[in-house]
Amino acid sequence: MPLKMRITTRTACLAALLAGALASACGRLSAQVSLATVVDLAQHNSIAVRLADADQRKAAAALSETKDVIIPSLSFVSGLPVFPSVGFTGSPSSILSTTLQSSVFSPMQERYVSGARNGLHAAEASLKDAREQAALDAATAYIELDTVNRELDVMRQQETEAGRMVEIEKQRAEEGVDTLNDLLEARLVAAQIRLKRIHAESRARTLAQELATLTSLPVGSITPDHASIPEIPPVSGDISPRLLEGVHSARLNATSKMEQARADYESSFLPQLNFVAQYNRNTTLQNNADFYYAHPLPPNNFSSGISIQVPVFDMTRRAKAHESAANALRAKVEAEQAERQNDIAIASLTGSIRELDSLAEIASLKQEIAENQLKTVQAQLQFGNGSGSGPGSTQQLSPKAEELARINDGQKQQDALDASFDLAKARLNLLRALGHMDDWLRTLNK
């Protein structure tokens, strides 16, 4: 087994053992798992990564196949007769036949080797691209689950405050201070908060299932560790982009197809030389060939030579060359399409980040305003509003005002968390589109 394949297999086994250990440890209880661990497990467990790894192995074998034509191939053929032969079958009967052959001169074989080598590089780039995508999917789901969990903490606190507000309104309505409509409005606020909490819990379960699928850990066994999430740096389309692995793979694949197409075209008119050697061990068990010749045939026979193949008229090869040329053209167009789509994604994400950055700032300012309003309401309830009781004075705040201020503050916290996640998600996608995803992934293990 090649060294690279042994290392890959050993890494996969270690990842499987790690996943099994975490699964057994987290089977019943949820435990904090770092983002670095989740990304590593997702990259080893991803179906896309495993398929890309299989394609890389296939491409490596294809390259070896094109290079090994110069290595002589040796084959043995042997057999015994079942029934006695009648007459002479046209050739001496052999109990053993050995053939040795290899390519000596093939002008187009170098192009086949070059095409296969580019195909291997394309598969390697595709594997890197699949690993980056798996890391992006896992990181996005992990950060979103962390955000939803933090929002749920706020929502549960809001539900408590809404419940107190309903009780306050119920008492004030019974005492005739507030109307029934005020009580109904308080119950409506409580119901709306409960609905949002149910929606958030459903989203958390979906994200938990997604992470379980990505990592092969039990559902619900992953509790995000907020401290393990490194800061996502501000990024824009103005920074120098690197060649995306997916685009690089498409370009290399197009080059590989073009090399193969040229080789197929040249094979329809260029000669090929092959070395051939053969040994036959004749026998008279099947028929007595010596009876039909002037002298007995020797039992041991050996021949060798150079086989020269000169294509003159072969429509099959020409059709094959046309087919390869069409495949090369398609691969070239697909590479151009991948590059253009990535350029469009960069432009779109750059514009979105500008908007999301402003929205995150607005949400943060609204949260600060809500906190200050809550402090103001609490101060007025504790010390009074100081406006007196005469005509035109401000009405004294009720305990309901504090609960509403707390609920509003919680809502603004949720809005700020949502805006922060949307901005982080857009930044991660732009990092990937610009080819800088690895820079951020390296910070996970620091």
Beta strands, then each sheet from edge to edge (+ up, - down):
strand 1: 31-33
strand 2: 73-78
strand 3: 94-105
strand 4: 222-224
strand 5: 272-282
strand 6: 300-309
sheet 1: 1+ 4+
sheet 2: 2+ 3- 5+ 6-
end
